[in-house]
Amino acid sequence: MNLLFQTTGTSGSTEIKNLLGALDADIKLQNLIPDLITSTNEVIDLIGIEIYNKAVEAYNNGTIAENDKSFVYTVRYPIAVNAYRLFAPSNDISHTNNGRKMKQDDSEKLPFQWMIDADNAALEKRYYRALDDLIKFLDRSKVVSETTETLYTIWTSSDAYKSTQKLFIRTVSEFDDHFPINSRLLLLKLAPGIHKCEQYEIRPRLASEKFNELKTALKANTPITEPTDLELIRLIREASVAYSLAWAMPRLSVQLYPEGVLQMVTSEKATTKGAKPPMMSETEAARQAFTNDANRAFVEIEKLLAPPLAIDETAIIIPEQQFGDKYFSA
């Protein structure tokens, strides 16, 4: 595999240091190569091998063209962050012939466990933000320059891009209308949940004919003007947002979610504040809340699609009215 880093000499270590900043200057790239390979494969799974090879081609040109610098950076950065994130836990201790030993230097103090946990969480969030920036760059590459326009063509033909374009919710803004995530990466991660909602909850309620009619109109960007259809699409998206978030609660990393979906729990230990991940009950409570929102939207869809009640005027019976000793009948 061709990596986006120099694996010989000291240039690779300098590249990692320049990308991550906080690392010591003497960090050895050779120690990170297995994790760089793993991280590279994850990025390739997300953006496709064709786009990755374009980055390798630009990187290997010697002097990276000005228009390609941003592209190469957005691909390399998440790889570097994730590689170090995978490497760091094993580097915290010494692996010796006599087993694993705790590292300690007279001039340095070992961090508390809560500090390590906080740094691990920060690195994971940084990795997801970097992937999000990479996807956004590819989404916008059509208008960046002529050099990157071919990237847009490759990206929009990839499975990852197509996974959201075939759904009722195709953009982050459409999702954010019902719940703010502000993340292109999270939308991709939620796509399987949105798809399940459409197939198992929306299609049976709409029937295939109406379902396909709306899907075809959205795919062709045909303006939808019928008020009932506009309201139906709004409710479908509302239901899909809530359903997909409920589906994702036990499946995706907490660090992927925006702040507030699962708040960190702060605990007091002596005078030091620590943070621990949400417990299962909190995850279940969030899942149930989103499930309730989805169910309410499903009910509204059913009401919208229900035929109006027919009134049989011939079956209306007006009861006799009594006025004193007299009766009046219609």
HELIX and SHEET records of a PDB file:
HELIX    1   1 SER A   11  LEU A   20  1                                  10    
HELIX    2   2 LEU A   29  LEU A   32  5                                   4    
HELIX    3   3 ILE A   33  ILE A   47  1                                  15    
HELIX    4   4 ILE A   49  TYR A   59  1                                  11    
HELIX    5   5 GLU A   66  ASN A   91  1                                  26    
HELIX    6   6 GLN A  113  VAL A  144  1                                  32    
HELIX    7   7 GLU A  146  THR A  156  1                                  11    
HELIX    8   8 ASP A  159  GLN A  165  1                                   7    
HELIX    9   9 VAL A  172  ASP A  176  1                                   5    
HELIX   10  10 ARG A  184  CYS A  197  1                                  14    
HELIX   11  11 GLU A  198  ILE A  202  3                                   5    
HELIX   12  12 ARG A  203  LEU A  206  1                                   4    
HELIX   13  13 SER A  208  LYS A  219  1                                  12    
HELIX   14  14 PRO A  227  ALA A  248  1                                  22    
HELIX   15  15 VAL A  254  LEU A  256  5                                   3    
HELIX   16  16 MET A  280  LEU A  305  1                                  26    
HELIX   17  17 GLU A  313  ALA A  315  5                                   3    
SHEET    1   A 2 ILE A  93  THR A  96  0                                        
SHEET    2   A 2 GLY A  99  MET A 102 -1                                        
SHEET    1   B 2 VAL A 265  LYS A 269  0                                        
SHEET    2   B 2 THR A 272  LYS A 276 -1                                        
SHEET    1   C 2 GLN A 321  PHE A 323  0                                        
SHEET    2   C 2 LYS A 326  PHE A 328 -1                                        
END                                                                             
